[in-house]
Amino acid sequence: MRDIAQNQDNGSGIQYSSRDLLESTLTRSRDFAPIWQGGELGKRLLLALIAVAMLAGIVTWLAGRPDLSAASWAAGTAVILASLLTEIAISLGRKEFGLDLIAALAMGGALILGEYLTGTIVALMYTGGEALEDFAQRRARRELTALLNRVPRTAVRYADGQLQEVSIEELNPGDRILIRRGEVVPVDGSVMDGIAVLDESALTGEAMPIRRRSGEPVTSGTTNAGDAFEMVASSAASDSTYAAIVRLVEAAKAAKAPIVRLADRYALGFLAVTLLLAGGAWAISGEPVRALAVLVIATPCPLILAVPVAIIAGVSRCAGKGVLVKGGGALEMLARIKTVILDKTGTITDGRAHLIELKSRTDLDPLEVLRLAASLDQGSHHVIARALVAAARERGLQLVAPSGTRESAGSGVSGNIDGHEIAVGGWDFISERIDETAFSRDIRTWIRRDGVVSVLAAMDGVLAGAFLLADEVRPEVGSVLRQLREAGVRRIVLATGDRTELAESLQSFLRLDNVAAELKPEDKTRIVEAERAAGPVMMVGDGVNDAPALAAADVGVAMGARGAAASSEAADVVILVDRLDRLVSAIRIAHRSRGIALQSVYMGMALSAAGMVAAAFGYLTPVQGALLQEAIDIVAILNALRALGDPMRGWRKTTRLEHAELLKLEAEHRALMDVVDEIRHTSARIQDLPEDEVRNQLAHLDTLLRQRLLPHERQDDEEVYPRLRRQAGAPDAFAGMSRTHMEIQRQVHSLTSLRQAFGEHASGPAQRYEIQRLLHGLEAITRLHFAQELEIYRSLEHE
């Protein structure tokens, strides 16, 4: 399974136009569009030029050559002004304008009135502010480009009896194509021979692999999760399902309104006040220099500098937590989100198969059946086989090398383990190799559950046991949903291409406001548009089918760790680690950064307004005004730098776990899963075993609980919890969790008493039922307690 996940990260949903889509997205994005005609390189050159001009002017002035210093300052200011006027003209052509107009007026006025040093100071402040924001944007673009460098752009096609690697654009209907394991299907088509095992999660949201037989259709954008197979193309790349999704993404991007930046929202009012005050000062006094002084002080450096500093600090904080934010506009919008739309597979759920239950014959140890099946599956690349191997290793089972392995692609595998002939696979594969028994009939009914995949194991021609696997909800989801609402989110909606019954099962225990299932990509886009009436909308997803909705949302968030790169391209935010709780961290950082930026704006503009009034009355010269504005800048920027700090306060800030300790605690839980499994196995078999065997089973379980489970709980209660309480400064923290420890200990003690009583007297149905009832409760409370601890520990991780 891990290999498949890696392959999906490397190419799931990536087709011929993925890089083109990225480039067009970045080019059209306002956050990444060059402000100066020369682009980003031109910006850096202009900043360097004005800095050199400023320095040269100071040196020549100190050398007693004011004529050269004036020429240097004037030349530098003129170059910056020319570039700025060009950009203003372009913006006005798009019916956009901002505070750069005040900076242009200040520079132009300084040149006209001979206040060359003043003009240079204004030019330096302005180019410096633009350079600050470009730094974060270049970093975001570099990170995303690195993510896409792994994108495949070719396919293997048969031509004249030979295999040729060709560009995906060269594929035509009727071409015979080889799809190797882990590759993405490049075009729509159908399976030629045999069986194709496909991971369709990126398109449909279905977490479990789907089998397609000869002649059945396969869809572009899905991943080959099994052995290599051949297919016949039914369309060209430009007409494929994936291409249609790309067009949806482009249409959504084009229709999406540009983000109105924080600074721009203050531009019109501040510009009007500035021009009115400057014009009034000139008209009343008759001195144009007063108007220039007003314009210089009005040059909105708290907006030009402090806002980018705060926002860039927030972007940097997000990057440190594994969240790539594509520019300041996206971060600002994160702080305003009112509705969150979540995909299911790979977002709310883990997106991978996990062993959730196993059942064996009463004469066999369930963990031994798992060991045999996993040992055989070591030689298979099937995603479910990988999941069984992972489950066995998590339980500490010692796997052995199989011999004589024979695999039927997508169906099952057989071979020899420890002298036994073992077969592992689906019902059809196993039923042909076993005799029918009462146990096999029970298993056939037992495996008929919705939302799970069943795997059966046979030993020496007799059914030995069965396993149920499913895509599980992420352990942090409950905490994430609660924290989203605390962060100001009013509606949380589940939108998935998965089946309705599976989506509704999530709503039954998650606090969701609405659920929509069996959706196509265009359906998700319509939901985004409908939800926008209640406020800014965030869409979170990981598959190709999520890309159009991610592009259409006010903020699209892609789970990029294992998701399709198409979704990462279309999104405004990419979570690069496989943790949904990082979304909450990003929103908190956005709130803090925006709040600090607003503080800097209000404080800086208030001081600027006071200075403007003083300049209007003639108390400040243009140079004095420029120096005053520099002082205001320093105050505003120092305040903005607070955004680099941790947005978490109080309990979360002081109570934390280092990442290594979190991994250690999670590993301890995984190491105890075989004990929890043993509780279930014993309770399932107690009614059918002979009395002596029941006594042995209960004695073995009692020993496991007392030697492994209870010491773990005592260690948590005596070492982990007290330390976290001390950090929190709250002696009652984790009191509820400690109470659960007490309940587990009480139930283990009760089990010991019942076991001893069972051994002293002949057993009856009532005694067995009482023990079985106790075991059911002990298993439930232990699994729940582990899940609660995992959620708490993850929330305390020091990221």
Stockholm file with secondary structure:
# STOCKHOLM 1.0

chainA/1-799         MRDIAQNQDNGSGIQYSSRDLLESTLTRSRDFAPIWQGGELGKRLLLALIAVAMLAGIVTWLAGRPDLSAASWAAGTAVILASLLTEIAISLGRKEFGLDLIAALAMGGALILGEYLTGTIVALMYTGGEALEDFAQRRARRELTALLNRVPRTAVRYADGQLQEVSIEELNPGDRILIRRGEVVPVDGSVMDGIAVLDESALTGEAMPIRRRSGEPVTSGTTNAGDAFEMVASSAASDSTYAAIVRLVEAAKAAKAPIVRLADRYALGFLAVTLLLAGGAWAISGEPVRALAVLVIATPCPLILAVPVAIIAGVSRCAGKGVLVKGGGALEMLARIKTVILDKTGTITDGRAHLIELKSRTDLDPLEVLRLAASLDQGSHHVIARALVAAARERGLQLVAPSGTRESAGSGVSGNIDGHEIAVGGWDFISERIDETAFSRDIRTWIRRDGVVSVLAAMDGVLAGAFLLADEVRPEVGSVLRQLREAGVRRIVLATGDRTELAESLQSFLRLDNVAAELKPEDKTRIVEAERAAGPVMMVGDGVNDAPALAAADVGVAMGARGAAASSEAADVVILVDRLDRLVSAIRIAHRSRGIALQSVYMGMALSAAGMVAAAFGYLTPVQGALLQEAIDIVAILNALRALGDPMRGWRKTTRLEHAELLKLEAEHRALMDVVDEIRHTSARIQDLPEDEVRNQLAHLDTLLRQRLLPHERQDDEEVYPRLRRQAGAPDAFAGMSRTHMEIQRQVHSLTSLRQAFGEHASGPAQRYEIQRLLHGLEAITRLHFAQELEIYRSLEHE
#=GR chainA/1-799 SS CHHHHHHHHHHTTCCTTHHHHHHHHHHHCTTTSCSSTTHHHHHHHHHHHHHHHHHHHHHHHHTTCHHHHHHHHHHHHHHHHHHHHHHHHHHHHTTCCCTHHHHHHHHHHHHHTTCHHHHHHHHHHHHHHHHHHHHHHHHHHHHHHHHHTTCCCEEEEEETTEEEEEEGGGCCTTCEEEECTTCBCCSCEEECSSEEEEECHHHHCCCSCEEEETTCEECTTCEECSSCEEEEECSCGGGSHHHHHHHHHHHHHHHSCCCCCHHHHTHHHHHHHHHHHHHHHHHHHCCHHHHHHHHHHHSCHIIIIIHHHHHHHHHHHHHHTTEEECSHHHHHHHTTCCEEEECIIIIIEEEEEEEEEEEECTTSCHHHHHHHHHHHHTTCCCHHHHHHHHHHHHTTCCCCCCEEEEEETTTEEEEEETTEEEEEECHHHHHTTSCCCHHHHHHHHHTCCTTCEEEEEEETTEEEEEEEEEEEECTTHHHHHHHHHHTTCCEEEEECSSCHHHHHHHHTTSCCSEEECSCCHHHHHHHHHHHGGGSCEEEEECSGGGHHHHHHSSEEEEETTTSCHHHHHHCSEEECSSCTTHHHHHHHHHHHHHHHHHHHHHHHHHHHHHHHHHHHTTSSCHHHHHHHHHHHHHHHHHHHGGGGSCSCCHHHHHSCBCHHHHHHHHHHHHHTHHHHHHHHHHHHHTTTSCHHHHHHHHHHHHHHIIIIIHHHHHHIIIIIHHHHHHHHTCTTTTHHHHHHHHHHHHHHHHHHHHHHHHHHSCCCHHHHHHHHHHHHHHHHHHHHHHHHHHHHHHHTBCC
#=GC SS_cons         CHHHHHHHHHHTTCCTTHHHHHHHHHHHCTTTSCSSTTHHHHHHHHHHHHHHHHHHHHHHHHTTCHHHHHHHHHHHHHHHHHHHHHHHHHHHHTTCCCTHHHHHHHHHHHHHTTCHHHHHHHHHHHHHHHHHHHHHHHHHHHHHHHHHTTCCCEEEEEETTEEEEEEGGGCCTTCEEEECTTCBCCSCEEECSSEEEEECHHHHCCCSCEEEETTCEECTTCEECSSCEEEEECSCGGGSHHHHHHHHHHHHHHHSCCCCCHHHHTHHHHHHHHHHHHHHHHHHHCCHHHHHHHHHHHSCHIIIIIHHHHHHHHHHHHHHTTEEECSHHHHHHHTTCCEEEECIIIIIEEEEEEEEEEEECTTSCHHHHHHHHHHHHTTCCCHHHHHHHHHHHHTTCCCCCCEEEEEETTTEEEEEETTEEEEEECHHHHHTTSCCCHHHHHHHHHTCCTTCEEEEEEETTEEEEEEEEEEEECTTHHHHHHHHHHTTCCEEEEECSSCHHHHHHHHTTSCCSEEECSCCHHHHHHHHHHHGGGSCEEEEECSGGGHHHHHHSSEEEEETTTSCHHHHHHCSEEECSSCTTHHHHHHHHHHHHHHHHHHHHHHHHHHHHHHHHHHHTTSSCHHHHHHHHHHHHHHHHHHHGGGGSCSCCHHHHHSCBCHHHHHHHHHHHHHTHHHHHHHHHHHHHTTTSCHHHHHHHHHHHHHHIIIIIHHHHHHIIIIIHHHHHHHHTCTTTTHHHHHHHHHHHHHHHHHHHHHHHHHHSCCCHHHHHHHHHHHHHHHHHHHHHHHHHHHHHHHTBCC
//
